[in-house]
Amino acid sequence: MTQVQWRGVFPALTTKFTAADEIDWDAMGQHLEFQLDAGVHGLIILGSLGENATLSPEEKLETVRFFARAERRGLPLIACIAESSTREARESAADTRRFPEIRRHTGDRFALFCGVDDLALECFALGAVGWVAGLVVAFPRETVRIWELCQAGNWNEARRLYEWFLPLLHLDIGPKFVQQIKLVEALMGVGSAKVRAPRLQLTEAEASRVEKTLADALEQRPEM
């Protein structure tokens, strides 16, 4: 049995919906191929970005079956629990000081991942070995490249790419991060902005801000 390599870029995949509010399995399969072709290292489904809490138990099971049966090119698959209960609480903080503190107490027993997009470079500098990424759903090659550069110790080039990416990475933060990221997916032609109730679509002003952030980034998008 192949040992799982808990390191690298693990996209937190969005759940694609049809106009009839059903899961769009064709779109999910296309997006899986998009991520695999970019060289991601693992896959995460049914997280908060995947709108887990709005899915029925049957939809959750079918999503797990869909990805478990899919050709993932040997990559690990993580199915999340994102319910309202605190029973399954885990360590999650936007404080990079936790990395050296955890390592001081546990050594190398745990593979530490960054889970906040706009803290990724800082987390890698402090010993994170992986990235649970959000904007990767629209920009997988840039996300993977940042991780590769950090692993190679090419911090100056990593910093330049990260600083270009940062305005987009900020969209991973806040109460409407799901809507913001799904809008970027839609604008990039790799997804839909549709979210499931009770989550609301972005207001016109909010959507315009995301559109401008993306347009500004694309004007200066580096060659990969």
Phi, psi and omega in degrees: 000128182290132179284134180290134176265103181276077178196156178105196183264121178244099180294135171274098190288142174280159174262125182271136180240148173279174177298335179273007177070025172260158177294131182267093186292326177298315179295323178296318179293319178297320181289327175301313179298321178301317180289316181297319180296335180277350175093026177295165189250352179189174183224138178237126179238159173063031173272191178296323177291335176276007177057040182310313188294344180263357181268146176286160176305322180294319179295322178296315179297318180293326177294316177298315180298318182302311183283329178294326181273343184290155174282104184258007179059034175083005184280146177291150179238128178244123174257126188266165167245120181227056181269181181275348180286150177263007184301321183258043181296148178221168179292120178204112183211146178268043182233103184295345177295342180293332183299302179296330180293316178295316180296325180297324183272331188241354182065227181258022183293331183241144172272113185270129180245148169277136179238011179235116189306315186272023170235010189298310183299318179297320180293320179296322179296335181260010172108003176298141181251357181206172186219112168278101195254150179255303182292350174303334182297336177250334183229065184292323184293319178295319180296312180297321181296320178300315180298316181298317180296320178294319179297328180276356181077015180269072189290326181294315179292321177299318180296319179297316179292319180297318181293325173297318186285339193303315179302325176288320180297331177299338180291349178281000185244145174109168185293343181245031182297326180296311180298321182295314182292320179293328175294318177299316176306312182297315181295331178273358177076023182235022181177192180233148178277358184293128174243162183261141176301147012276003177293136182259154173294160177295149173290168180301319180293319180294317179295321179297323179295317178295316180300319179292318178302316180293315181300318179297319180293318183293331177298331183243019184299126181287153174291138180249000000 
